Amino acid sequence: MVEKNRNDRIENDEVDVEAEKTPGLGIRHIIATLLFLLLTIAYGMRVNLSVAIVAMTDNSTSQNPDIPTYDWDNKSVILSSFFWGYIWLQIFAGQWGRTYGTKWLLVGSMFINSTACMLIPVLSDSFGSYGAMACRVLQGLSQGFFFPSIHNLLGRWAPPSERSRLGTVVFSGVAFGTIFTMPITGFISASWVGWPPTFYLFGALGYGWAITWVFLGSNGPGDHKLISEEERTYIETSLDTNEETQKTATPWKAIFTSLPTWAAIVGSFGQNWGYSTLLTEMPNYMNKVMKFDMKSNGMLSAAPYLALFIFSFVFGQLSDYLINTSCISRGGARKLFNSIGTFVPALALFTLGFLPEDATTLSVTMLVIAVGINAAVFCGFQVNPIDLSPKYSGIIMGIANGSSNSFSIIAPIVVQLVVGQNESDKSLWRIIFIIASCVYITSDIFFVIFASGEVQWWNYSGEKEEQPNNLTVIHNNTEIPNPEVKSVKSQ
């Protein structure tokens, strides 16, 4: 019966050699671009406080003496408050996206996120650091919908042969948002208008994205009004999915007892500790230890993320090339690039901790390496949930990103406890860098041991057929194995 159903579905979907041809530029690339812009704006909102807080607490940074400043001694706690909200709703976001669709979830969450961003100057002036933290918690809650929704969408829009490239395009928004935000925020904060307009700017960008997504966004290929039949067939055939196969119960037990799933989760643990340390604390480190002024701080803080942006495309193209030419398995590629993206930054951070204070050029070089080479993880644990289960990738990402961002709360607090008010003491920062290096390496070792690049059997749980329907394709009237499907229930 399974064989008959599979053959019937192949015939009905006309899975022939023509369907295997890759269409050119299409709606999937527009969706990827919009998701890139989503992360660009989201990380802009996330990062701008890391730069602006220097001006918010130092009245010598702005040319205008009327710009308000605050005597806050809990800056690291304020920076970590974003993650107090960020960790809670991600699993629900992944599940709600599967059940109700991601389109309007993203519109609503971006609207709330943008409003909270615009309220930071007002509430900071009225309620001090507690007002700023309240806004950041609300931003965290709303941005908690972004990554699970992105993985839900990529699971339905990104064909396996293009997965690393499309994923890299989307995830490079993390780097581009940081590149764009740090110098702009530094420049505006040091100007006559001061730091408040930086929050209004990013709030307005968020509103603009939400309006654009209303008209161009979609839950999947099956309900996009502008997609061609050729592109829709290509995507749904390569993923063996359509609107009906998406409507199945979530196999929670299978997901939580899957070692490959836990490999992706632990990989996310290490990344979030290391990256959040760099993202939230580096402007402060460069200002207090390396003695860069506000304008230089913004530019130099962005330099490592420019390297991240560039390397993300290099690694994405290389990863898909190695997989598509059978030089390496999909799982092998995920492990290789994840290791590159964690071991090299770990070594760079460790070296940075032992450089003398006057070695500014070499220190900046280590920061560029630590952040830039980290782009390899976009082709590692970051895209891996889609490999394991295109249908449930949003839920897996919600579990991984939600739980691992508890480390994004802990890491800045560890900085507060270790460094405290002694922000100019290089030896204390050395401890922070060594801790981040150890967490990076430990998480990657777990990922290498237990990760998989193959579709897990429970991706098809709840469907009438017990195996993936595209195990074979028709070529010259002959049924041949589909090379994209490498794992079924034998996992």
N, C-alpha and C positions, 0 to 999 in steps of 0.2 A: 504493500500500500504506500509506504514511504517513497519507494522508487517510482511508482506510478504518479503520485502527486508531484514529485520533483520534475518528472518528464513533462507532465501536463503544464506546469507553471513555466518551464523553459519554453514550451511551444507557444503558450499564450503571450508571454512577454517578448517573443521573437528574439531570443538571445542568439544572434548569429554573429558572424565575423564582422559585419558592418557595425553592430552595436558595440563591439569592442574597440572601435576606432575612437580616439580621443577628440571631442569637439574642440574648437579653438576657444578664444576668450568668450566668456558667457556670464550668465547671472551668478554662477558660483564665485566668480572673481569679484563681482560687485558686492556680494555678501561678505566675502573675505575682507575687502577694502573697508566696508562699513564697520566690521568687527575690529579691524586695525584702528580705525578712528575712535571707536568706543574705548579701547584700552589706552590709546593716546590721551584722550581727555580724562579718563578715569585716573591714570597715573599722574597726569598733570595736577589734578585736584589732590591726589595723595601726597605728591612731592612738594607742592608749593609752600605748605606750612613748614617743611623742613628747612627751606631757605628763608622764608619770610620771618620765621620765629627769631632769627638773628636780629633783624631790624625791629621786630616787635618788642625786644628786650634790651635794645641798645640805642639810645637817643642820638648817638654820634653817626649813625649810618645814613640818615636822611638829611638832605639840604634844608628841609622845612622843619623848623622847631615846633610847629603846631601839630605835627603828626604824633598821635598818642603812642607812648611806650609803657611797658609794664615791668614791674619788678617780680618776675617769676623765677623761682628756684627749683621748679619741678618740670623743666623742659622735656626731659626724656619721658616722663610720665604722660605729658600732654601728647607727645608724638606717638606714644604707644596706644593712646585712647581710641584711635581709629579701629584698632583690631579688637577692642572690647565688643564692638558691635559686629565686626566683620565675620567672626567665627560661628555665629549662631544659626543663621538661616540657610547655609549653603546646601546642606543635604535636602532641605525642603525645596530650595530653588531648583535643584536638579530634578526632583520628583514632580513638582508642579509644572516645570517646563515640559516634561514628558506627557503629563496628563492634560494640561490646558494649552500648551504651546508657549513658546518663549517670546513671541513678538511683543505682546502687550506687557509682559512682565518686565522686559527691558525698557519699554517706554516709561512705565511707572517708576521703576527704580532709578532711572536716570533723572527724571523730574525731581524726585525727592532728594537725590544726591546733589543736584545743582542748586536747589533751594537752600539746603544746609550749608553748602559752600558759600553762598552769598550772605548768609547770616553770621558768619564767623566774625567780621569786624564789629557788627552791632552787638552781638552777645558778649564778645570779649570786652568791649567797652563798658557794658552794663554789669556783667557778672564775673569779670576777670578770667582766670584760667579755667574755671568751671564752665563758663559759657562756651569757651573754645572747645573744651572736651565734650560738651553735650552735642555740639555740631559735628564733631569728628565721630562720635559714636553713631549718630544718625547716618553720616556718610558711610561708615563701615557697614551698617545694617543693609543699606541699599546697594552698595557695591558688592556685597556678598552674593548678589544674584548674577554678577557678570560672568565669572569664569564657568560656573556650572551651565549657564545658558549658552556660552560660547561653545563648550564641549557638546552640548545637545545639538547645536546647530552644525558644528563640524562633523558630528556623527551622521548627519543627514545630507550634508553638502559636499564633503571632501572624499573623493574616490581614493582608494588605497594607494594607487600609483602616484597620486599628487599630494598625499597627506602631509608629508614633511614640508613641502614647499608652501602649501596653503596655510598649514599650521604656523610656519615660520613667519609668513606675511602678517598673520593675525597677532601672534605673540610679540613680534617686533614692535608693536605699538607700546609695549611696556618701556622699551628703550627710547623710542622716539618721543614719547610723552615726557620722559625725564630730560632728554636732550633739549626739547623745546622749553620746558618749564624752568629749569634751573637758571639759565642766563636771563630769560625774560623776567622772572620773579626778582632776581638779584638786581637787574637794571632798574626796574620800576620801583622796587623798595628803596633803592639808594637815590632815586630822583626826588624832585620837589613834591610830587603827588603822594609819595610814600607807599607803604605796603598794602593798605586796604583795597585799592583797585585790582590787585592781583586776584583776589577772591571773586570779585565781580566779573572779571574777564573769563575765568574758567567756568563760572556758573552759566554765563551767557553761551559759551561754547557747548555746554551740556544740553541746554535747551534746544540749540540749533541741531544737535545730533538727533535728539529725540523726535523732532519734527521730520527730519529726513528719513529716519527709520520707519515712521508711520507709512510713508509712501513707497519706500523701496525695500523694506524688510519683509521677511516671510519665515514661517515656521519650518518649511521644507520645500523641496522641488515640486512636490505634488500640488501645492496651493499658491505658487507664485504666478501671477498673471502674465508676466513678460517672458517667462522661460520658453525656449523652443522644445518641441517634442523630442528632438534628437538629444539635447542636453539632459532633459529629464530622464529619458530612457538610459542614457549612459551612466548617470549617477546612480539611479535606483538599481540598475543591473549590477554594477560593480560592487555595490554595498549589499545586494540581495535584500532590499527593503522597499516598502511602499507605505502608504498611509495605514493599511490594515495591519501590517506586521508590527507597527509601532504601538498598537493598542493591546498590549499584553501586560499581565501583572508583573511587578518587579520581583525578581528572585533574591530577596534580601539575604537569606541564609547562604546561598551559593556565593553571593558577592562577598560577604563578610568572612567566609571560610576559604576564600581563594588566595593562595600565596602570591600569585602575580598581582592581584589587587593590592595586597599589603606592601608589595615591593614599590608600587607607584606611590602609595601613601607615605612610606618611609623616605622615599626619594624626595618627596615634597617637604618632609620635615627638615632635612638638611638644607635644602634650597631656601626655605623661608627664614631659617635662622641666619644664614650667611647673608642673604640678599637684604633682609630687613635691617641688619646691622649696618650694611653699607649705605642703603637708601636713606635711612633716617638719621644716621649719626655722622656721615661723611662731611656734610657742610660744616658741622660744628667742629669736627676734628681738624679740618683744613683751616678754619678760622682761629682756633685756640692753639693748636700745636704747630701748624705750618705757617701761621701768621699771614694768611692771605686776607685782603680786604673784601668788602661785600661784593663789589663788581667782579673781582678776580675769582672770588669764591664761587659765584654762580657759574662762570665760564669753565673753570677748572673742574668743578663738581660734575659738569655735564660731559666733559671729555671722555671719561670711562664709558658712558652710556652711548656715545657716538660709536665707540669701538664695539659695544654690544650690538648696536643696530646693524653695523656693517657685517660683523661676523655671523649674525643670525642668518643672513641670506647665504653666506658661504657654506655654513654647515647644513642648511636646509637643502640646497642644491646637491651638495656632496652626499648627504644621507640618501635622498631619493635615487641618485645615480647608482650608488653602491647596491641598493636594494633591487632596483629595476633591472640592473645588469647581472643580478645573481652573484655579485662579488661577496655578498654577506647576507645572512638572513635578516629579516625584519627585527627579530629579537636581538640578534648580535649587534645590529646597528644601534638599537636603543641603548644597549649596555655600553658600547664603545663611546658614543657621543655623550652619554651621561657621565661617564668616567672622565672624559676630557673636560667637560664643563664643571666638574667639582674638584678633581685633583689639582689641576693647574691653578685655579683661584685659591685653593687651600695653601699651596706652596707660596703663591705670591703674597697672601696675607701674612703667612708665617714670616717671610722675609721682611715685609714691611715693618713688623713689630720690632725688628732688631737693627733697622737702619738708623744712623745718627740723625739728629734733628735738622742738621744743616744739609742733608742729602735730599733736597727738595725735588730735584729732577728725577732721581731714582725712585723716590717715594711716589711721585705722580705716575711714573711708569708702572710700578707695581699695582697701583690702583686701577690703571687702564687694563692691565692684564687680568687682574682679579675679576673685574666686571665684564670686560670684553669677551674673554674666552668662556665665561659662564653662559654665553649664548648657546653653546652646544647642548645644554639641557633642554632647549626647546625641541630638539630631536630625540631627547631621552625620555625621562619620566613625564614631561609636560604633555606630549602627544600620545603617550602610551595608553591612557584609558580608552582612546578611540580604537587602538589596535585590539585591545581586549574585548571591547563590546561597543560597537557603534551605537546600539540602541540605548545602552545604559551608561554611556560615557559621562553624561552630565551628572548622574548620581555619584559615580566613582570620583569624579573631580570634586563634587560637593563634599564628599567624605574626606578626601585627601586635603583639599585646600582649606576646608573649614577647620579640621582638626590640627593641621600643621601650622596654621596661623596663630595658634596659641603660643608658638615659639616667637612669632612676631610681636607678641605682647611681652614675653619674657625677655627677649634679647635687649630691647631698650632699657628695661628695668634693671637688667644685669649691668648695663653701662652706668645707670644711675647709682647702683650700689657699689660698683668697683671704682668708677672714676669720680662720682659725686661732684663736689665743687672744685676738685683738682683737675680741671679740664685741660690744663697745659702740661700735665705730667705724662710724658711719653711712655714711661715704664708701666703705667696703669693701662694705657691703651694697648700695650703689648699683650696683656692678659686677655683683653677682649678679642684681639686678632687670633691668638692661639686657640681660644675656645671655639671661635667660628671655624677655624681650619679643621679642628678635630671633629666637629659635628658634620661638616661637609664630607669628610673621608668616611666616617662611620656609616652614614646613610647610604653612600654610594656602594660600599661593600655589600650591604644588605640587598640593594637593588640588583647588583650584578649576579648575586647568587640566586635570587628568586624571581626575577622579572621574566616576562614572556612577550613576544611580539605577535602571538597568534590569537585568533578569535577564540574565546572561551565558549565551551558548550552551552553555558547558561545564557548566552546572548540570544539563543533560540528557544529558551524556556517559555512555555505557554503557547507556542505556535502549534498548529495541527501537525506539522512535520517535525520530527525529532532531530533532523539534521539540517544544515544550511542548504538552501535550494540551488545555489549556484556552484555545487561541487563539480558540475560539468557544464560545458558550453557546446554549441553545435558549430562545427567547422567542416565545410564540404560534405554535409549530410552525415558526419561522423561525430559521435559523442566523445569529447576529450576532456581530461581533468582541467579544472579552472585553477591556474597557478596562484590566484589571489587567496584561495581558501586553503590553509595549511593545518588547521586544527579543528576538530569537532569534539564530540563527547569523550573521546579518548583522553583528553586533558585531565 
